[in-house]
Amino acid sequence: MLIIPVRGDKIRTKDDSEYKYVTSYSSLKSEPAVYVKPAGIDSFVLFDQIVEINGVKVEYDSTSKVFNSLGPIKRKFN
């Protein structure tokens, strides 16, 4: 399944940091990213750093700029 992170998703990065809440999508220097809200501070995470969305492993496809999900992802909104 092809997906991208959306508002409300939890993500984990390559350095094992977990971000509890994605706030929005952004494109920084032609690379897609998401803004996240860890502990009240807005920061961003590039797509190529994300390895897990809502507890499900994902693989980033740099040519299409989306993720291949390695399992079903549960979300409030699809």
N, C-alpha and C positions, 0 to 999 in steps of 0.2 A: 504494500500500500504506500502511495506517495503522499507525504504530508509536509507541513511547515508548522512551526510553533505558533500558537495563537494565545490571545489574552487569557490569563488564568492558568496556563500550563506551568508545571514544575519541570525544570531542566537540570541536568548534571553535565559538567564539562570534563574535558580530558584530564585536567588537574584535580579531579574529584571534588570540585566545588559544587554545591547544590544551591540553586536559586528557586525560591518557593513561589514566585509569581512573575510571569511575563506580563509586561504592561502594554507593549506595542512593538510593531515591526519597524525597521529602519534599514536604509541602504547607505553604508558608509564606504566611500571611495570605491564604488562599484561592487563591494562585497556585502551580501545581505547580513543583517544582524537583528537582534531583538533587544529591546530595553527591558531590564529586569529590576525588581525592587527587593534587594536583600537588606533587611534590617533598616528600612526607611530611607535608603540612599539609592537614587536612580543611577544605574550604570548600564553598559551594554555588553553583549556577548556576541561574537561573530559566529555565524552558522558552522564554520569548519571546526569550532571548538566544542560543539555540542555532541554528546555521545548517548544521551538518554533523555526521553521526553515522557513525563508522567510514569516513570518506572519501567519503561520499555526501551530496550536498546534500539538505536537508530544508526544508519550509515548515511553520511552526507554525500550527495552526488553533485560535484562542483560544476558539471556541464549544464545540468538543468536547474541547479540552485534549489533543490528540494531534498527531503530525506526519504530513504527507504526504511520503512518500519519493519522490525523483525518480530512483530506480534501485534495484536489488536490494542489500540490506545483508547482508554476511557476518558471521555471529556464531557463537560457539562453541555457544550455546544459543538456540533460537527459541521 
